[in-house]
Amino acid sequence: MMDILGTTAPAADLIKDVGEATFMQDVVDASMATPVIVDFWAPWCGPCKTLGPMLEAAVTKANGAVLMAKINVDENQQLAAMLAQQGLPLQSIPTVVAFYQGRPVDMFQGAVPQSEIEAFVKRLAESAGGSADGGLGDAIAAAEQMLEEGAVEDAAQTFAAVIGEDDKSAAAYAGLARAHIALGDVEQAEAVLNGAPAEISEAAEIEAARAQIELARQAANSGPLGELQAAVDADPADHQARFDLAQAMHAAGDAEGAVDALLELFRQDRDWNDGAAKTQLFTIFDALKPNDPIVLNGRRKLSSMIFA
């Protein structure tokens, strides 16, 4: 955080060890004004020892645009259990969850490259109106709203303009790709992502757009929903029919139904077709926002089956 002399605030003001007694104050309340990244870790977790310092470096570099809370799950088991009951997938660590205005808005799990961590922090800062990017974050937010409202061509032009100003903006590349998907041009969407610089090619936004391209291709080849549902009803053990039904459901806009169908397939035979159900679930999860209830509930149910 910058003071009136323009110096950087001490790391202690940006990064805190948080427990059950201080969670409401240092995470929920603090996030009402400034996004808070919560790192769930444990001393025995090898990847945590690598990820933690990388996160701290990215948060410090952001100069107060985001804060960070570190929660040792071994010392705060009751808090972790309570958050898991509320939908956070804390069955494995490291898990990193971003809170803004009192609720989870983004997350990732496992060790990720430094570039992805920096993109995560930047995206969070931009979502809160951070101005370190010269206003490009506002332009991206405006383009996202255009896309949501159906002004797809205007959104595409805005995303392209942002790329013209910042060719390392993973959010802009992903947004432009999604605009082309909405326009029905999957090939051009893929070309956009293939043209992104190598250093952002594994950013979360890019991976999400790639998942959406895969789902769009599946939608173009999906079978008739009614016939597939009838086939599953006639033979609940017909794994191929259930898998095809899930694809058809997603193509029809029923992501939750698709996830439920794939979870049932995984429950019946997790190894069917080289684990196709799990792979398809992750494709759907990647295509949605990390804090989407469909993702949070789906991951929790899948984890309970895996570790049962």
C-alpha positions in Angstrom: 0.0 0.0 0.0 1.4 3.4 -1.0 1.7 6.2 1.6 1.5 9.9 0.8 5.3 9.9 0.1 4.9 7.2 -2.5 6.8 4.5 -0.6 5.7 0.9 -0.4 3.9 -0.3 2.8 5.8 -2.9 4.9 5.0 -6.5 3.9 3.5 -7.0 7.4 0.7 -4.6 6.4 -0.1 -6.6 3.3 0.5 -10.2 4.4 -0.8 -11.7 7.7 -1.1 -15.0 9.4 -4.8 -15.5 10.1 -6.7 -17.9 12.3 -10.3 -18.5 13.4 -10.2 -15.5 15.8 -9.1 -13.1 13.1 -10.6 -14.5 10.0 -13.7 -12.2 10.0 -11.6 -9.1 10.6 -8.6 -9.8 8.3 -10.4 -11.6 5.5 -14.1 -11.0 5.3 -14.2 -7.4 6.7 -10.9 -6.4 5.0 -12.1 -7.7 1.6 -15.0 -5.2 1.7 -12.5 -2.5 0.6 -9.5 -4.4 -0.8 -9.3 -8.0 -2.3 -7.8 -10.5 0.1 -5.9 -13.6 -1.2 -6.1 -16.5 1.3 -3.4 -19.1 1.1 -4.5 -22.4 2.8 -1.3 -24.3 3.6 0.3 -26.7 6.0 3.9 -27.2 7.2 4.1 -30.8 5.7 2.9 -29.7 2.3 5.9 -29.5 -0.1 4.2 -27.5 -2.9 3.0 -25.0 -0.2 6.6 -24.1 0.6 7.2 -23.1 -3.0 3.9 -21.4 -3.7 3.7 -19.3 -0.5 6.8 -17.2 -1.2 5.7 -16.7 -4.9 2.3 -15.5 -3.7 3.9 -13.1 -1.2 6.2 -11.7 -3.9 3.3 -11.1 -6.3 1.2 -9.5 -3.5 4.0 -7.2 -2.4 4.6 -6.2 -6.0 1.0 -5.2 -6.3 1.7 -2.3 -3.9 -1.5 -2.6 -1.8 -3.9 -3.4 -4.6 -4.5 -6.8 -2.9 -3.9 -8.2 0.6 -2.9 -11.7 1.6 -3.9 -14.0 4.5 -2.1 -17.2 5.3 -4.1 -19.9 7.1 -2.3 -23.0 8.5 -5.0 -25.6 8.1 -3.3 -27.9 10.7 -3.6 -25.1 13.4 -7.1 -24.0 12.2 -8.9 -27.3 11.5 -12.3 -26.0 12.7 -12.1 -22.9 10.5 -11.1 -25.0 7.5 -14.0 -27.4 8.2 -16.4 -24.6 8.4 -15.3 -23.1 5.1 -15.4 -26.5 3.5 -19.0 -26.9 4.6 -19.7 -23.5 2.9 -18.5 -24.8 -0.4 -14.7 -24.1 -0.5 -12.9 -27.2 -1.9 -10.3 -27.6 0.8 -9.8 -31.3 0.6 -6.3 -30.7 -0.9 -3.7 -28.0 -0.4 -2.3 -25.7 -1.4 -5.6 -24.0 -2.2 -5.7 -20.3 -2.9 -9.0 -18.4 -2.6 -9.5 -14.7 -3.4 -12.2 -12.8 -1.4 -13.7 -9.5 -2.4 -16.6 -7.7 -0.7 -16.9 -10.5 1.8 -17.2 -13.5 -0.6 -15.0 -15.8 -2.7 -14.6 -14.6 -6.2 -11.7 -16.6 -7.7 -9.4 -19.5 -6.7 -6.9 -22.1 -7.8 -5.3 -25.2 -6.4 -1.9 -26.7 -6.5 1.5 -25.3 -7.5 1.2 -23.0 -10.6 3.8 -21.0 -12.5 4.8 -17.5 -11.3 3.2 -16.0 -14.5 -0.1 -17.5 -13.5 0.2 -16.2 -10.0 0.9 -12.7 -11.2 -2.1 -13.0 -13.6 -4.3 -14.1 -10.8 -3.2 -11.1 -8.6 -3.6 -8.7 -11.5 -7.0 -10.0 -12.4 -8.1 -9.6 -8.8 -6.8 -6.1 -8.6 -8.5 -5.1 -11.8 -11.8 -6.5 -10.7 -11.7 -4.2 -7.7 -11.0 -1.2 -9.8 -7.2 -1.1 -9.5 -5.6 1.6 -11.7 -2.1 0.3 -12.0 -2.8 -0.8 -15.5 -3.7 2.6 -16.8 -7.4 2.0 -17.0 -7.1 -1.2 -19.2 -8.9 -3.1 -16.4 -11.9 -0.8 -16.7 -11.9 -1.4 -20.5 -11.8 -5.2 -20.0 -14.7 -5.0 -17.4 -16.7 -2.9 -19.9 -16.0 -5.5 -22.7 -17.1 -8.3 -20.4 -20.3 -6.5 -19.7 -20.9 -5.9 -23.5 -20.3 -9.6 -24.0 -22.8 -10.5 -21.3 -25.4 -8.2 -22.8 -25.0 -9.6 -26.3 -23.0 -6.7 -27.9 -20.5 -9.3 -29.0 -18.9 -7.3 -31.9 -18.4 -4.3 -29.7 -16.9 -6.5 -27.0 -14.5 -8.0 -29.5 -13.4 -4.6 -30.7 -12.7 -3.5 -27.1 -10.8 -6.7 -26.2 -8.7 -6.2 -29.4 -8.0 -2.6 -28.5 -6.8 -3.7 -25.1 -4.4 -6.2 -26.7 -3.1 -3.3 -28.8 -2.2 -1.5 -25.6 -1.0 -4.5 -23.6 -0.1 -7.6 -25.6 0.5 -9.5 -22.3 -3.1 -9.2 -21.2 -4.4 -12.8 -20.7 -7.8 -11.5 -19.8 -8.1 -9.6 -23.1 -6.9 -12.5 -25.3 -9.4 -14.8 -23.5 -12.2 -12.3 -23.8 -11.5 -11.9 -27.5 -11.6 -15.7 -28.0 -14.9 -15.9 -26.1 -16.3 -13.2 -28.3 -15.5 -15.2 -31.4 -17.0 -18.3 -29.8 -20.2 -16.3 -29.2 -20.1 -15.3 -32.9 -19.9 -18.9 -33.9 -16.3 -18.7 -35.1 -14.5 -21.4 -33.1 -11.5 -21.5 -35.5 -10.9 -17.8 -35.1 -11.2 -18.1 -31.3 -8.5 -20.8 -31.3 -6.3 -18.7 -33.6 -6.6 -15.8 -31.1 -5.3 -18.0 -28.2 -2.6 -19.5 -30.4 -1.4 -15.9 -31.0 -1.0 -15.1 -27.3 2.6 -14.7 -26.1 4.1 -17.8 -24.6 4.5 -16.3 -21.2 0.7 -16.1 -20.7 -0.2 -19.2 -22.6 -0.9 -21.1 -19.3 -2.7 -18.3 -17.6 -6.0 -19.2 -16.0 -8.0 -17.0 -18.4 -6.4 -18.6 -21.4 -7.0 -22.2 -20.1 -10.7 -21.3 -19.4 -11.1 -20.0 -22.9 -9.5 -23.2 -24.3 -12.0 -25.3 -22.3 -14.8 -23.2 -23.7 -13.6 -23.8 -27.3 -13.5 -27.6 -26.6 -17.1 -27.5 -25.2 -18.2 -25.4 -28.2 -16.8 -28.1 -30.6 -18.6 -30.8 -28.6 -21.8 -28.8 -28.8 -21.7 -28.8 -32.6 -21.6 -32.6 -32.6 -23.9 -33.3 -29.7 -26.8 -35.7 -30.1 -30.5 -35.1 -29.6 -31.2 -34.5 -25.9 -34.5 -36.3 -25.7 -33.2 -39.5 -27.4 -30.1 -39.6 -25.2 -32.2 -39.1 -22.0 -34.5 -42.0 -23.2 -31.4 -44.2 -23.8 -30.1 -43.6 -20.3 -33.6 -44.1 -18.7 -33.8 -47.4 -20.6 -30.4 -48.6 -19.5 -28.8 -46.6 -16.6 -25.6 -48.7 -17.1 -25.1 -47.4 -20.7 -22.0 -45.3 -20.0 -21.6 -43.9 -23.5 -25.2 -42.8 -23.6 -24.8 -41.0 -20.2 -21.6 -39.3 -21.4 -23.3 -38.2 -24.6 -26.2 -37.0 -22.6 -23.9 -34.8 -20.5 -22.5 -33.3 -23.6 -25.9 -32.6 -25.0 -27.1 -31.1 -21.7 -24.1 -28.7 -21.7 -24.8 -27.8 -25.3 -28.4 -26.9 -24.3 -27.1 -24.6 -21.5 -27.6 -27.0 -18.6 -24.1 -27.1 -17.1 -25.4 -28.2 -13.7 -27.3 -31.2 -15.3 -24.2 -32.1 -17.3 -22.0 -32.1 -14.2 -24.6 -34.3 -12.3 -24.7 -36.8 -15.2 -20.9 -37.0 -15.3 -20.6 -37.4 -11.5 -23.1 -40.3 -11.7 -21.0 -41.8 -14.5 -17.9 -41.4 -12.4 -19.6 -43.0 -9.5 -20.6 -46.0 -11.6 -17.2 -46.5 -13.3 -14.5 -44.0 -12.7 -12.2 -45.8 -15.1 -14.6 -46.0 -18.1 -13.0 -44.8 -21.3 -9.7 -43.9 -19.6 -11.4 -41.7 -17.0 -13.5 -39.7 -19.6 -16.0 -38.6 -17.0 -13.4 -36.9 -14.8 -11.7 -35.4 -17.8 -15.0 -33.9 -19.0 -15.8 -32.6 -15.5 -12.5 -30.7 -15.4 -13.2 -29.3 -18.8 -16.5 -27.9 -17.6 -15.0 -26.6 -14.4 -12.2 -24.9 -16.3 -14.7 -23.2 -18.6 -16.7 -21.7 -15.7 -15.6 -19.1 -13.1 -13.8 -20.8 -10.2 -16.3 -19.4 -7.7 -19.4 -20.6 -9.7 -21.6 -22.7 -7.4 -21.7 -25.4 -10.1 -17.9 -25.6 -9.9 -17.7 -25.5 -6.1 -20.4 -28.1 -5.6 -19.1 -30.3 -8.4 -15.5 -30.3 -7.1 -16.7 -31.1 -3.6 -18.8 -34.0 -4.8 -16.0 -35.3 -7.0 -13.5 -35.1 -4.2 -15.8 -37.0 -1.8 -16.0 -39.8 -4.4 -12.2 -39.8 -5.1 -11.3 -40.0 -1.4 -14.2 -42.1 -0.2 
